Amino acid sequence: MSNGNRMITAASDNENRLGIASWYYSASLTF
């Protein structure tokens, strides 16, 4: 994860937490 993405995540953690979780889930299925 790049610093830019980390800063965005920190800025709106509650909003992004679910999105990141779903992305991780999709990535785990892909890879």
C-alpha positions as CSV (number, residue, x, y, z in Angstrom):
1,M,0.0,0.0,0.0
2,S,1.4,3.4,-1.0
3,N,1.6,6.3,1.4
4,G,-1.1,8.1,-0.6
5,N,-3.6,5.4,0.0
6,R,-2.6,5.2,3.6
7,M,-3.3,8.9,4.1
8,I,-6.7,8.6,2.4
9,T,-7.5,5.6,4.6
10,A,-6.5,7.5,7.8
11,A,-8.5,10.5,6.7
12,S,-11.8,8.6,6.4
13,D,-11.1,5.3,8.1
14,N,-14.7,4.4,9.0
15,E,-15.8,5.0,5.4
16,N,-13.0,3.1,3.8
17,R,-12.7,0.1,6.2
18,L,-15.5,-1.8,4.6
19,G,-14.2,-1.0,1.1
20,I,-10.7,-2.1,1.9
21,A,-12.0,-5.3,3.5
22,S,-14.1,-6.1,0.4
23,W,-11.1,-5.3,-1.9
24,Y,-8.9,-7.6,0.2
25,Y,-11.5,-10.3,-0.1
26,S,-11.7,-9.9,-3.9
27,A,-7.9,-9.8,-4.1
28,S,-7.6,-13.0,-2.1
29,L,-10.0,-14.7,-4.5
30,T,-8.0,-13.4,-7.5
31,F,-4.5,-14.2,-6.2
